[in-house]
């Protein structure tokens, strides 16, 4: 995705411009009277930093010019508008996809939790059951919690870890987890956060 899409101002609509497209940027290229190149970000007048290095890395002036595409200004503006609209559409689709996935996971977490409550008046304190409880609680704001009864006493807390919500459980008595005795467990914390808690998958 190009990061410097912008319009060209103060130029005639009939003027032909040379555009160099790389993996990350669009550049405007002008041939100086002495045969050298002026390479700028599109719509700007100042040469980019390390223009010579870019030219050298691409194999020289002739190779740079061969990579360029000529546009009428109006044609460029149309391309610009189309790509900007595509970027907006892609971002909207990504947001919607993320929300849909979150809703799907939350729905499953709630169903697992309700099924667990229906089977058990007091939930057995196993790693699997703790995971079900913590995943459900992590989808909810802590102020709305109604903590279920479990065979081992516990407390829960919720944290904001650099924008990621995480929920923890501290057991009054440790349980076995993959051969270790643990009493601090969590879901949702990104790497580097709540490192003294064991992650429940």
Buried (B, 14 or more C-beta within 10 A) or exposed (E): EBEEBEEBEEEEEEEEBBBBEEEEBBBBBEEEEEEEBBBBBBBEEEBBEEBEEBBEEBEEBEEBBEBBEEBBBEBBBEBBEEBBEEEEEEEEEEEEEEEEEEEEEBEEBBEBBEEBBEEBEEBEBBBEBBBBBBBBBBBBEEEEEEEBEBBBEBEBEBBEBEEEBBBBBBBEEEBEBEEEEBBEBBBBBEEEBBEEBBBBE
